[in-house]
Amino acid sequence: MTKKYKYSLCIHGGAGVIEKENLSSSDKDLILKDLNASLEAGEKILAAGGSAIDAVCAAVVVLENSRHFNAGKGAVYSRNGKHLLEASIMDGSNLKAGALANCSRVKNPVNFARTLMERDDIIMISGDDADKLAAEHGHDLVDNSWFDTPFREEQWKQAKAMNTDETFLDHSNFKKGTVGAVAMDSQGNLAAATSTGGMTNKMEGRIGDSAIIGSGTYAQNKTCAVSCTGIGEFFMRATVASYVSNLMEFAGMSLEEAAEKAIHEHHGNLGGDGGLVAVDSEGNTIMSYNSAGMYRGYVNSSEKKLYVWDEEEKV
């Protein structure tokens, strides 16, 4: 069967209560600029015949290096005032995967997740041991304070002032920012990657769906590639990422049908708030969410579009 598109790339920069009155035009422009740069980085690889794995890594690295998203440089603060990072990646051509959780010094966690994926003896690692192994593989390490930003510090202070023991908080400032990318390359291979700083004021040791293959990230060539964003506990309980694939493989659903059911029914009925981006083996993309908004965009061999809410945004 001839693919619909030569290549496709779809990204997200987090879902949540993104209220128009709380997002200044200048902040929105900066966010859209970084989303566009992410699409450009990934598309450059795909348009040249490069792999889906290379493309999702390149796209996510751009977002990890931006202070505007809850991943890498812009990661939120944990309960003890630290930044604890998570990431995962999966190759749809062979079902190999890599993941890490609660690392505190790896500058670009998605690249280290790829290193783990390329090993045969490990898929997931956490904590200080993740940082040590990343260093052994030559990944850039930074002091944890490198991830500090005034905006995330203020969020943390607000959360501390609320005097709650909850890991996730029902407040618009605390819910958005996880990043991810999915891609189909010219060979028809699929890949997905996700990266996050977790939830503001999360307890030490907590792990979210972004580090869990099948919950926050999943890819297999015969169905789709998926990257999720939202409150991780609900995505883990609903195993959202692999659920989309399962609905396509075993229930014969289209990508759109499977993604909508996964987010709005399976995950939504649990009380979950968030979204996902996904691509199928023909290069069709879907960006489903049940929150007020989701930073997202896609590019394929025919067009490119960016969104915050429902209407297309211009860069």
C-alpha positions as CSV (number, residue, x, y, z in Angstrom):
1,M,0.0,0.0,0.0
2,T,1.3,3.5,-0.9
3,K,1.8,5.7,2.1
4,K,-0.4,8.9,2.2
5,Y,2.6,11.0,3.0
6,K,6.3,10.6,2.4
7,Y,7.0,11.5,6.1
8,S,5.1,12.9,9.1
9,L,6.1,14.4,12.4
10,C,3.8,15.5,15.2
11,I,4.8,17.1,18.5
12,H,3.3,18.3,21.8
13,G,4.5,20.8,24.4
14,G,2.0,19.8,27.1
15,A,-1.7,19.8,27.8
16,G,-3.6,21.5,30.6
17,V,-5.8,24.4,31.5
18,I,-4.3,26.8,29.1
19,E,-6.6,29.8,29.5
20,K,-6.4,32.5,26.9
21,E,-6.6,35.3,29.5
22,N,-3.6,33.8,31.4
23,L,-1.3,33.4,28.3
24,S,0.2,36.7,27.2
25,S,0.7,37.2,23.4
26,S,4.5,37.5,24.0
27,D,4.7,34.2,25.9
28,K,2.5,32.5,23.3
29,D,4.7,33.8,20.5
30,L,7.9,32.5,22.2
31,I,6.2,29.1,22.8
32,L,5.1,28.8,19.2
33,K,8.6,29.8,18.0
34,D,10.1,26.9,19.9
35,L,7.4,24.5,18.7
36,N,8.1,25.6,15.2
37,A,11.9,25.1,15.7
38,S,11.2,21.6,17.0
39,L,9.2,20.7,13.9
40,E,11.9,22.2,11.7
41,A,14.6,20.1,13.5
42,G,12.7,16.9,13.0
43,E,11.5,17.6,9.5
44,K,15.0,18.4,8.3
45,I,16.0,14.9,9.1
46,L,12.9,13.3,7.6
47,A,13.0,15.3,4.4
48,A,16.5,14.1,3.8
49,G,15.5,10.5,4.2
50,G,16.6,10.2,7.8
51,S,15.1,7.9,10.4
52,A,12.0,8.4,12.6
53,I,14.2,7.8,15.7
54,D,16.6,10.6,14.7
55,A,13.7,12.9,14.0
56,V,11.9,12.5,17.3
57,C,15.1,12.9,19.2
58,A,16.0,16.1,17.4
59,A,12.5,17.5,17.9
60,V,12.4,16.7,21.6
61,V,15.9,18.1,22.2
62,V,14.8,21.5,21.0
63,L,11.9,21.5,23.5
64,E,14.1,20.2,26.3
65,N,16.5,23.1,25.7
66,S,13.6,25.7,25.9
67,R,12.6,27.2,29.3
68,H,9.0,27.3,28.1
69,F,8.2,23.6,28.6
70,N,8.3,21.2,31.6
71,A,11.2,19.2,30.3
72,G,14.9,19.7,30.4
73,K,15.8,23.4,31.0
74,G,12.2,24.3,32.0
75,A,11.6,21.4,34.4
76,V,9.4,22.0,37.4
77,Y,10.5,21.7,41.1
78,S,9.9,18.6,43.2
79,R,8.7,18.8,46.8
80,N,12.3,19.2,48.0
81,G,13.2,21.9,45.5
82,K,15.0,19.7,43.0
83,H,14.4,19.0,39.3
84,L,13.9,15.3,38.6
85,L,13.7,14.4,34.9
86,E,12.1,11.5,33.0
87,A,12.1,10.5,29.4
88,S,11.4,7.5,27.2
89,I,11.7,6.5,23.5
90,M,10.5,3.6,21.4
91,D,11.4,2.3,17.9
92,G,8.4,0.9,16.1
93,S,10.4,-1.1,13.7
94,N,11.8,-3.5,16.4
95,L,9.9,-2.6,19.6
96,K,13.1,-1.6,21.3
97,A,12.8,1.0,24.0
98,G,14.7,3.1,26.5
99,A,13.6,5.0,29.6
100,L,14.9,6.9,32.6
101,A,13.3,8.4,35.7
102,N,14.4,10.8,38.5
103,C,17.7,11.8,37.0
104,S,18.9,15.2,38.1
105,R,21.9,16.1,36.0
106,V,21.3,14.8,32.4
107,K,20.9,17.9,30.2
108,N,19.0,16.1,27.4
109,P,17.2,13.0,28.9
110,V,15.8,12.0,25.5
111,N,19.2,11.4,24.1
112,F,20.1,9.2,27.1
113,A,16.9,7.3,26.7
114,R,18.0,6.5,23.1
115,T,21.3,5.2,24.4
116,L,19.5,2.8,26.7
117,M,17.3,1.7,23.8
118,E,20.3,0.8,21.8
119,R,21.7,-1.5,24.6
120,D,20.5,-5.1,24.9
121,D,20.8,-5.4,28.7
122,I,18.6,-2.6,30.0
123,I,15.6,-0.6,29.2
124,M,15.0,1.6,32.2
125,I,17.1,3.2,35.0
126,S,16.4,5.7,37.7
127,G,18.0,8.2,40.2
128,D,21.7,8.8,40.7
129,D,22.5,5.6,38.8
130,A,20.9,7.1,35.7
131,D,23.2,10.1,35.9
132,K,26.3,8.0,36.5
133,L,25.5,5.7,33.5
134,A,24.7,8.7,31.3
135,A,28.1,10.2,32.2
136,E,29.8,6.9,31.3
137,H,28.2,7.1,27.9
138,G,29.4,10.7,27.3
139,H,26.2,12.6,27.8
140,D,26.3,16.2,28.9
141,L,25.7,16.5,32.7
142,V,24.9,19.8,34.4
143,D,24.4,20.9,38.0
144,N,20.8,20.5,39.0
145,S,20.6,24.3,39.4
146,W,21.1,24.7,35.7
147,F,17.4,23.7,35.3
148,D,16.3,26.6,37.6
149,T,13.9,29.1,36.1
150,P,12.0,32.0,37.8
151,F,8.7,30.9,36.5
152,R,9.0,27.3,37.7
153,E,10.3,28.5,41.1
154,E,7.3,30.7,41.5
155,Q,5.0,27.8,40.7
156,W,6.7,25.7,43.3
157,K,6.4,28.4,45.9
158,Q,2.6,28.7,45.2
159,A,2.3,24.9,45.5
160,K,4.2,24.9,48.8
161,A,1.9,27.7,50.1
162,M,-1.1,25.6,49.4
163,N,0.1,23.2,52.1
164,T,-1.0,20.0,50.4
165,D,0.5,16.6,50.3
166,E,-1.0,15.9,46.8
167,T,1.5,15.1,44.1
168,F,-0.7,16.7,41.4
169,L,-2.6,19.9,42.0
170,D,-5.8,21.2,40.4
171,H,-4.4,24.5,39.3
172,S,-3.7,25.7,35.7
173,N,-0.1,26.7,36.5
174,F,0.9,23.2,37.6
175,K,-0.4,21.0,34.7
176,K,1.3,21.8,31.4
177,G,4.6,21.4,29.8
178,T,5.6,17.7,29.1
179,V,7.0,17.4,25.6
180,G,6.9,14.6,23.0
181,A,7.2,13.7,19.4
182,V,6.1,11.0,17.0
183,A,7.2,10.4,13.5
184,M,7.0,8.2,10.4
185,D,10.0,8.2,8.1
186,S,10.3,7.6,4.4
187,Q,10.9,3.9,5.0
188,G,7.6,3.6,6.9
189,N,9.2,3.2,10.3
190,L,7.5,4.8,13.3
191,A,9.0,6.2,16.5
192,A,7.9,8.0,19.7
193,A,9.7,10.0,22.4
194,T,8.5,11.8,25.5
195,S,10.3,14.0,28.1
196,T,9.2,15.7,31.3
197,G,10.1,17.2,34.6
198,G,7.0,15.6,36.2
199,M,4.5,17.4,38.4
200,T,5.1,20.6,40.4
201,N,5.7,19.7,44.1
202,K,5.8,16.0,43.4
203,M,7.1,13.8,46.1
204,E,10.7,12.5,45.8
205,G,10.8,9.2,44.0
206,R,7.5,9.6,42.2
207,I,7.6,8.4,38.6
208,G,5.1,9.4,36.0
209,D,3.9,8.0,32.7
210,S,6.5,9.7,30.6
211,A,9.1,7.1,31.7
212,I,6.7,4.2,31.3
213,I,6.6,2.4,28.0
214,G,3.0,1.6,27.1
215,S,1.7,4.4,29.3
216,G,3.3,7.6,28.1
217,T,5.2,6.4,25.0
218,Y,4.6,3.5,22.5
219,A,5.4,2.7,18.9
220,Q,5.0,-0.2,16.6
221,N,5.1,-0.1,12.8
222,K,1.9,-2.0,12.1
223,T,-0.2,0.4,14.1
224,C,1.0,3.8,15.4
225,A,3.4,5.8,17.5
226,V,2.0,7.7,20.5
227,S,3.3,10.3,23.0
228,C,1.2,11.4,25.9
229,T,1.0,14.4,28.2
230,G,-1.1,15.1,31.3
231,I,-1.5,13.7,34.9
232,G,0.7,10.6,34.7
233,E,-1.2,8.5,37.3
234,F,-4.2,8.4,35.0
235,F,-2.2,7.6,31.9
236,M,-0.5,4.7,33.7
237,R,-3.8,3.3,35.0
238,A,-5.2,3.4,31.5
239,T,-2.0,2.4,29.7
240,V,-3.0,5.0,27.2
241,A,-0.2,4.9,24.7
242,S,-0.4,1.1,24.1
243,Y,-4.2,1.2,24.3
244,V,-4.3,3.3,21.2
245,S,-2.2,0.7,19.4
246,N,-4.3,-2.2,20.7
247,L,-7.5,-0.7,19.5
248,M,-6.1,-0.4,16.0
249,E,-4.6,-3.8,16.0
250,F,-7.3,-5.9,17.7
251,A,-10.4,-3.8,17.2
252,G,-9.7,-2.6,13.7
253,M,-10.1,1.1,14.6
254,S,-8.6,3.9,12.7
255,L,-5.9,6.1,14.3
256,E,-8.5,8.9,15.0
257,E,-11.1,6.5,16.4
258,A,-8.5,4.8,18.7
259,A,-7.0,8.0,20.0
260,E,-10.3,9.7,20.6
261,K,-11.6,6.7,22.5
262,A,-8.4,6.4,24.5
263,I,-8.4,10.0,25.7
264,H,-12.1,10.9,26.0
265,E,-13.5,7.5,27.2
266,H,-10.9,5.1,28.6
267,H,-8.7,7.7,30.2
268,G,-11.3,10.5,30.6
269,N,-13.7,8.2,32.5
270,L,-11.1,7.7,35.2
271,G,-10.9,11.5,35.6
272,G,-7.8,12.0,33.7
273,D,-6.8,15.3,32.1
274,G,-4.4,15.6,29.2
275,G,-3.8,14.5,25.6
276,L,-1.7,12.7,23.1
277,V,-0.1,13.0,19.7
278,A,0.1,10.0,17.4
279,V,1.0,9.0,13.8
280,D,0.0,5.8,11.9
281,S,1.8,3.8,9.2
282,E,0.4,6.0,6.4
283,G,1.6,9.2,8.1
284,N,-1.8,10.3,9.3
285,T,-1.5,12.3,12.6
286,I,-4.0,12.9,15.4
287,M,-3.7,15.4,18.4
288,S,-6.4,14.4,20.9
289,Y,-6.9,16.1,24.3
290,N,-9.7,16.5,26.9
291,S,-8.1,19.6,28.6
292,A,-8.7,23.2,27.7
293,G,-5.7,23.3,25.4
294,M,-2.5,21.5,24.3
295,Y,0.6,23.0,22.7
296,R,1.0,20.9,19.5
297,G,1.8,20.9,15.9
298,Y,2.6,18.7,12.9
299,V,4.4,18.7,9.6
300,N,4.4,16.2,6.8
301,S,5.4,16.2,3.1
302,S,2.4,18.4,2.3
303,E,1.8,20.9,5.1
304,K,2.7,22.3,8.6
305,K,0.4,23.5,11.3
306,L,0.7,24.7,15.0
307,Y,-2.0,25.0,17.7
308,V,-2.6,26.0,21.3
309,W,-6.4,25.8,21.3
310,D,-8.6,24.8,18.3
311,E,-7.6,27.4,15.7
312,E,-4.3,27.2,13.8
313,E,-1.6,29.6,15.0
314,K,0.7,31.6,12.8
315,V,4.4,31.9,13.6
